[in-house]
Structures are given as C-alpha cells and as structure tokens.
Amino acid sequence: MAELLINPNDFQEQIDTFSSATDTVGALKYTAEPDGVLLQCIDQYGQCLTAMNELISKFAEFAKMDAQTMQQIKATWMHADGDIATKTFTEWLGGWITGSDQ
C-alpha cells in the first residue's frame, strides 16, 4: 500500500511555482519580421510560428486546469485531514471497520 503525505504549505508553494511558470510560458509569443523579404520559406516559417503560438496557448490552458486541480486536491486533503482530526481513534476505527466514513 502506498502512503501519500501532503504538507499543505509545501504543496501550495509547488502550486504557486507551477502557476508562475505556466504564466511565463503562456506569455510567450514568437514573431517573424521578414522586412519585405518575399521568399516561400519565410511564409512557411511564419505558418510554423503561428502554429507554435497556438500550441503554447493550448498548453497554458491545460496547465491552468492542472493548477486548479492541484488546488482542489489540496482543499479535499485538508478537509479530510480536518475530519480525521475531529474524530477519536475509536470513531475512526469503527468507521473503517464498518466501511462508513461517519
């Protein structure tokens, strides 16, 4: 059986670092300034940059959802931890044995 321990303060720091990095990456925008150069390769390069910017935008959207999920995990964990902290060992053990979380 695996053990999982979440320290809320450390986990919040990880969430904040992840969110900050996501914001940094999401703000990236690549451009090409051909300055009047009319070559087919420049046009293709511009198309690649457009696709790359769209990819970065999608990545940022997914990463923001991940950050929100991490916040939900933290909140759920803290709620469960609070519930456990208010129960006596006998109440907790009785619920475990009967399969009830009450």
N, CA and C atoms as an extended XYZ file, in Angstrom:
306
Properties=species:S:1:pos:R:3:atomname:S:1:resname:S:1:resid:I:1 pbc="F F F"
N         0.845       -1.170        0.000 N   MET     1
C         0.000        0.000        0.000 CA  MET     1
C         0.895        1.238        0.000 C   MET     1
N         0.603        2.181       -0.845 N   ALA     2
C         1.381        3.424       -0.939 CA  ALA     2
C         0.894        4.418        0.104 C   ALA     2
N         1.826        5.212        0.598 N   GLU     3
C         1.474        6.275        1.529 CA  GLU     3
C         1.559        7.601        0.800 C   GLU     3
N         0.637        8.478        1.106 N   LEU     4
C         0.609        9.796        0.491 CA  LEU     4
C         0.532       10.825        1.603 C   LEU     4
N         1.490       11.728        1.604 N   LEU     5
C         1.515       12.783        2.599 CA  LEU     5
C         1.602       14.115        1.880 C   LEU     5
N         0.659       14.977        2.155 N   ILE     6
C         0.679       16.314        1.556 CA  ILE     6
C         0.831       17.319        2.674 C   ILE     6
N         1.926       18.054        2.630 N   ASN     7
C         2.104       19.179        3.536 CA  ASN     7
C         1.461       20.373        2.837 C   ASN     7
N         0.366       20.917        3.380 N   PRO     8
C        -0.365       21.977        2.672 CA  PRO     8
C         0.492       23.183        2.300 C   PRO     8
N         1.401       23.586        3.182 N   ASN     9
C         2.232       24.757        2.877 CA  ASN     9
C         3.221       24.467        1.762 C   ASN     9
N         3.894       23.316        1.835 N   ASP    10
C         4.835       22.946        0.779 CA  ASP    10
C         4.113       22.741       -0.548 C   ASP    10
N         2.948       22.107       -0.483 N   PHE    11
C         2.188       21.859       -1.708 CA  PHE    11
C         1.723       23.174       -2.324 C   PHE    11
N         1.330       24.141       -1.492 N   GLN    12
C         0.913       25.440       -2.015 CA  GLN    12
C         2.078       26.136       -2.708 C   GLN    12
N         3.281       26.004       -2.162 N   GLU    13
C         4.466       26.578       -2.814 CA  GLU    13
C         4.682       25.932       -4.181 C   GLU    13
N         4.479       24.617       -4.263 N   GLN    14
C         4.615       23.927       -5.544 CA  GLN    14
C         3.556       24.401       -6.537 C   GLN    14
N         2.340       24.581       -6.054 N   ILE    15
C         1.257       25.069       -6.917 CA  ILE    15
C         1.592       26.468       -7.419 C   ILE    15
N         2.060       27.331       -6.515 N   ASP    16
C         2.407       28.705       -6.894 CA  ASP    16
C         3.544       28.731       -7.912 C   ASP    16
N         4.558       27.898       -7.704 N   THR    17
C         5.679       27.831       -8.647 CA  THR    17
C         5.197       27.334      -10.008 C   THR    17
N         4.364       26.305       -9.994 N   PHE    18
C         3.811       25.768      -11.235 CA  PHE    18
C         2.987       26.822      -11.965 C   PHE    18
N         2.148       27.551      -11.226 N   SER    19
C         1.303       28.588      -11.830 CA  SER    19
C         2.145       29.710      -12.413 C   SER    19
N         3.183       30.108      -11.702 N   SER    20
C         4.064       31.164      -12.189 CA  SER    20
C         4.774       30.744      -13.476 C   SER    20
N         5.269       29.514      -13.493 N   ALA    21
C         5.930       29.008      -14.692 CA  ALA    21
C         4.944       28.916      -15.847 C   ALA    21
N         3.718       28.516      -15.553 N   THR    22
C         2.682       28.438      -16.586 CA  THR    22
C         2.396       29.815      -17.167 C   THR    22
N         2.301       30.821      -16.305 N   ASP    23
C         2.067       32.181      -16.782 CA  ASP    23
C         3.211       32.667      -17.670 C   ASP    23
N         4.439       32.326      -17.276 N   THR    24
C         5.615       32.721      -18.066 CA  THR    24
C         5.580       32.079      -19.443 C   THR    24
N         5.308       30.772      -19.478 N   VAL    25
C         5.255       30.073      -20.762 CA  VAL    25
C         4.075       30.568      -21.583 C   VAL    25
N         2.934       30.762      -20.946 N   GLY    26
C         1.737       31.215      -21.660 CA  GLY    26
C         1.901       32.593      -22.286 C   GLY    26
N         2.797       33.398      -21.743 N   ALA    27
C         3.022       34.749      -22.266 CA  ALA    27
C         3.959       34.765      -23.474 C   ALA    27
N         4.578       33.642      -23.785 N   LEU    28
C         5.498       33.597      -24.925 CA  LEU    28
C         4.744       33.775      -26.233 C   LEU    28
N         5.263       34.619      -27.070 N   LYS    29
C         4.715       34.801      -28.413 CA  LYS    29
C         5.888       34.977      -29.364 C   LYS    29
N         5.939       34.145      -30.359 N   TYR    30
C         7.010       34.220      -31.340 CA  TYR    30
C         6.523       34.950      -32.582 C   TYR    30
N         7.401       35.764      -33.144 N   THR    31
C         7.065       36.512      -34.353 CA  THR    31
C         8.249       36.467      -35.320 C   THR    31
N         7.957       36.737      -36.569 N   ALA    32
C         8.994       36.868      -37.601 CA  ALA    32
C         8.785       38.213      -38.277 C   ALA    32
N         9.853       38.902      -38.477 N   GLU    33
C         9.787       40.199      -39.163 CA  GLU    33
C        10.626       40.116      -40.428 C   GLU    33
N         9.998       39.691      -41.500 N   PRO    34
C        10.765       39.474      -42.724 CA  PRO    34
C        11.237       40.760      -43.398 C   PRO    34
N        10.741       41.906      -42.997 N   ASP    35
C        11.168       43.197      -43.550 CA  ASP    35
C        11.210       43.201      -45.074 C   ASP    35
N        10.115       42.832      -45.691 N   GLY    36
C         9.991       42.920      -47.138 CA  GLY    36
C        10.571       41.740      -47.896 C   GLY    36
N        11.115       40.761      -47.221 N   VAL    37
C        11.663       39.585      -47.899 CA  VAL    37
C        10.498       38.726      -48.363 C   VAL    37
N        10.477       38.422      -49.623 N   LEU    38
C         9.386       37.626      -50.185 CA  LEU    38
C         9.930       36.275      -50.644 C   LEU    38
N        10.072       35.396      -49.710 N   LEU    39
C        10.520       34.050      -50.021 CA  LEU    39
C         9.502       33.061      -49.476 C   LEU    39
N         9.313       31.965      -50.184 N   GLN    40
C         8.354       30.961      -49.743 CA  GLN    40
C         8.735       30.404      -48.367 C   GLN    40
N        10.038       30.260      -48.102 N   CYS    41
C        10.453       29.695      -46.820 CA  CYS    41
C        10.074       30.627      -45.665 C   CYS    41
N        10.079       31.944      -45.899 N   ILE    42
C         9.679       32.893      -44.852 CA  ILE    42
C         8.191       32.721      -44.551 C   ILE    42
N         7.379       32.530      -45.578 N   ASP    43
C         5.945       32.308      -45.386 CA  ASP    43
C         5.710       31.024      -44.577 C   ASP    43
N         6.430       29.977      -44.912 N   GLN    44
C         6.290       28.717      -44.181 CA  GLN    44
C         6.770       28.879      -42.739 C   GLN    44
N         7.835       29.634      -42.560 N   TYR    45
C         8.336       29.888      -41.207 CA  TYR    45
C         7.276       30.632      -40.396 C   TYR    45
N         6.620       31.591      -41.010 N   GLY    46
C         5.539       32.322      -40.338 CA  GLY    46
C         4.394       31.405      -39.949 C   GLY    46
N         4.054       30.468      -40.824 N   GLN    47
C         2.998       29.498      -40.506 CA  GLN    47
C         3.403       28.618      -39.319 C   GLN    47
N         4.670       28.240      -39.289 N   CYS    48
C         5.167       27.442      -38.162 CA  CYS    48
C         5.088       28.239      -36.861 C   CYS    48
N         5.420       29.517      -36.917 N   LEU    49
C         5.347       30.353      -35.719 CA  LEU    49
C         3.906       30.501      -35.239 C   LEU    49
N         2.991       30.641      -36.169 N   THR    50
C         1.577       30.730      -35.802 CA  THR    50
C         1.133       29.442      -35.110 C   THR    50
N         1.512       28.298      -35.675 N   ALA    51
C         1.165       27.006      -35.067 CA  ALA    51
C         1.813       26.870      -33.685 C   ALA    51
N         3.051       27.323      -33.555 N   MET    52
C         3.734       27.245      -32.266 CA  MET    52
C         3.033       28.118      -31.228 C   MET    52
N         2.625       29.308      -31.602 N   ASN    53
C         1.914       30.191      -30.671 CA  ASN    53
C         0.579       29.589      -30.243 C   ASN    53
N        -0.107       28.940      -31.165 N   GLU    54
C        -1.367       28.275      -30.827 CA  GLU    54
C        -1.111       27.117      -29.853 C   GLU    54
N        -0.035       26.386      -30.085 N   LEU    55
C         0.328       25.276      -29.209 CA  LEU    55
C         0.649       25.775      -27.793 C   LEU    55
N         1.391       26.856      -27.704 N   ILE    56
C         1.728       27.437      -26.398 CA  ILE    56
C         0.461       27.873      -25.674 C   ILE    56
N        -0.459       28.472      -26.408 N   SER    57
C        -1.722       28.917      -25.825 CA  SER    57
C        -2.517       27.732      -25.271 C   SER    57
N        -2.590       26.651      -26.029 N   LYS    58
C        -3.300       25.448      -25.568 CA  LYS    58
C        -2.606       24.843      -24.351 C   LYS    58
N        -1.275       24.795      -24.393 N   PHE    59
C        -0.523       24.278      -23.253 CA  PHE    59
C        -0.851       25.080      -21.998 C   PHE    59
N        -0.879       26.397      -22.116 N   ALA    60
C        -1.170       27.257      -20.967 CA  ALA    60
C        -2.574       26.985      -20.427 C   ALA    60
N        -3.549       26.777      -21.312 N   GLU    61
C        -4.912       26.456      -20.872 CA  GLU    61
C        -4.934       25.164      -20.060 C   GLU    61
N        -4.274       24.124      -20.574 N   PHE    62
C        -4.251       22.840      -19.868 CA  PHE    62
C        -3.497       22.956      -18.543 C   PHE    62
N        -2.401       23.694      -18.531 N   ALA    63
C        -1.618       23.845      -17.305 CA  ALA    63
C        -2.406       24.606      -16.244 C   ALA    63
N        -3.207       25.587      -16.654 N   LYS    64
C        -4.045       26.309      -15.688 CA  LYS    64
C        -5.094       25.369      -15.089 C   LYS    64
N        -5.632       24.470      -15.916 N   MET    65
C        -6.573       23.480      -15.385 CA  MET    65
C        -5.870       22.567      -14.387 C   MET    65
N        -4.616       22.204      -14.676 N   ASP    66
C        -3.845       21.381      -13.745 CA  ASP    66
C        -3.653       22.105      -12.414 C   ASP    66
N        -3.353       23.398      -12.463 N   ALA    67
C        -3.163       24.179      -11.237 CA  ALA    67
C        -4.462       24.225      -10.427 C   ALA    67
N        -5.585       24.385      -11.110 N   GLN    68
C        -6.873       24.383      -10.407 CA  GLN    68
C        -7.135       23.015       -9.765 C   GLN    68
N        -6.790       21.955      -10.471 N   THR    69
C        -6.965       20.608       -9.931 CA  THR    69
C        -6.089       20.410       -8.699 C   THR    69
N        -4.860       20.915       -8.751 N   MET    70
C        -3.978       20.804       -7.582 CA  MET    70
C        -4.574       21.551       -6.386 C   MET    70
N        -5.192       22.702       -6.626 N   GLN    71
C        -5.846       23.439       -5.533 CA  GLN    71
C        -7.001       22.620       -4.956 C   GLN    71
N        -7.747       21.947       -5.834 N   GLN    72
C        -8.859       21.112       -5.370 CA  GLN    72
C        -8.353       19.919       -4.566 C   GLN    72
N        -7.251       19.332       -5.000 N   ILE    73
C        -6.654       18.219       -4.254 CA  ILE    73
C        -6.255       18.691       -2.865 C   ILE    73
N        -5.616       19.841       -2.800 N   LYS    74
C        -5.189       20.385       -1.505 CA  LYS    74
C        -6.395       20.633       -0.603 C   LYS    74
N        -7.440       21.247       -1.156 N   ALA    75
C        -8.636       21.543       -0.356 CA  ALA    75
C        -9.301       20.261        0.136 C   ALA    75
N        -9.416       19.278       -0.728 N   THR    76
C       -10.024       17.999       -0.347 CA  THR    76
C        -9.191       17.312        0.730 C   THR    76
N        -7.876       17.336        0.536 N   TRP    77
C        -6.986       16.714        1.510 CA  TRP    77
C        -7.110       17.392        2.872 C   TRP    77
N        -7.103       18.724        2.882 N   MET    78
C        -7.201       19.456        4.145 CA  MET    78
C        -8.547       19.205        4.814 C   MET    78
N        -9.619       19.100        4.017 N   HIS    79
C       -10.942       18.806        4.565 CA  HIS    79
C       -10.949       17.414        5.202 C   HIS    79
N       -10.401       16.440        4.485 N   ALA    80
C       -10.345       15.072        5.015 CA  ALA    80
C        -9.471       15.024        6.269 C   ALA    80
N        -8.369       15.740        6.238 N   ASP    81
C        -7.480       15.786        7.395 CA  ASP    81
C        -8.196       16.407        8.597 C   ASP    81
N        -8.976       17.447        8.343 N   GLY    82
C        -9.756       18.076        9.416 CA  GLY    82
C       -10.798       17.140        9.978 C   GLY    82
N       -11.457       16.382        9.101 N   ASP    83
C       -12.453       15.404        9.555 CA  ASP    83
C       -11.810       14.340       10.440 C   ASP    83
N       -10.662       13.852       10.011 N   ILE    84
C        -9.967       12.823       10.784 CA  ILE    84
C        -9.532       13.378       12.139 C   ILE    84
N        -9.078       14.628       12.142 N   ALA    85
C        -8.570       15.241       13.379 CA  ALA    85
C        -9.665       15.426       14.430 C   ALA    85
N       -10.924       15.523       13.997 N   THR    86
C       -12.011       15.743       14.952 CA  THR    86
C       -12.580       14.444       15.513 C   THR    86
N       -12.137       13.305       14.985 N   LYS    87
C       -12.662       12.019       15.444 CA  LYS    87
C       -11.699       11.371       16.424 C   LYS    87
N       -12.256       10.638       17.327 N   THR    88
C       -11.423        9.835       18.216 CA  THR    88
C       -10.961        8.608       17.452 C   THR    88
N        -9.967        7.958       17.979 N   PHE    89
C        -9.459        6.758       17.327 CA  PHE    89
C       -10.550        5.699       17.211 C   PHE    89
N       -11.357        5.571       18.234 N   THR    90
C       -12.433        4.582       18.234 CA  THR    90
C       -13.454        4.908       17.145 C   THR    90
N       -13.814        6.190       16.997 N   GLU    91
C       -14.764        6.585       15.945 CA  GLU    91
C       -14.175        6.308       14.569 C   GLU    91
N       -12.914        6.640       14.397 N   TRP    92
C       -12.270        6.424       13.105 CA  TRP    92
C       -12.168        4.937       12.797 C   TRP    92
N       -11.732        4.153       13.779 N   LEU    93
C       -11.592        2.713       13.603 CA  LEU    93
C       -12.943        2.059       13.359 C   LEU    93
N       -13.971        2.500       14.073 N   GLY    94
C       -15.313        1.955       13.881 CA  GLY    94
C       -15.821        2.211       12.474 C   GLY    94
N       -15.590        3.396       11.938 N   GLY    95
C       -15.993        3.717       10.570 CA  GLY    95
C       -15.226        2.910        9.547 C   GLY    95
N       -13.954        2.672        9.838 N   TRP    96
C       -13.120        1.887        8.919 CA  TRP    96
C       -13.595        0.441        8.875 C   TRP    96
N       -13.906       -0.093       10.027 N   ILE    97
C       -14.352       -1.485       10.104 CA  ILE    97
C       -15.701       -1.671        9.424 C   ILE    97
N       -16.635       -0.737        9.636 N   THR    98
C       -17.966       -0.869        9.054 CA  THR    98
C       -18.030       -0.369        7.617 C   THR    98
N       -16.985        0.300        7.175 N   GLY    99
C       -16.984        0.843        5.804 CA  GLY    99
C       -17.690        2.182        5.719 C   GLY    99
N       -18.007        2.765        6.837 N   SER   100
C       -18.677        4.055        6.864 CA  SER   100
C       -17.660        5.152        7.101 C   SER   100
N       -17.859        6.311        6.474 N   ASP   101
C       -16.946        7.437        6.736 CA  ASP   101
C       -17.521        8.368        7.796 C   ASP   101
N       -18.585        7.954        8.449 N   GLN   102
C       -19.190        8.768        9.506 CA  GLN   102
C       -18.627        8.392       10.851 C   GLN   102
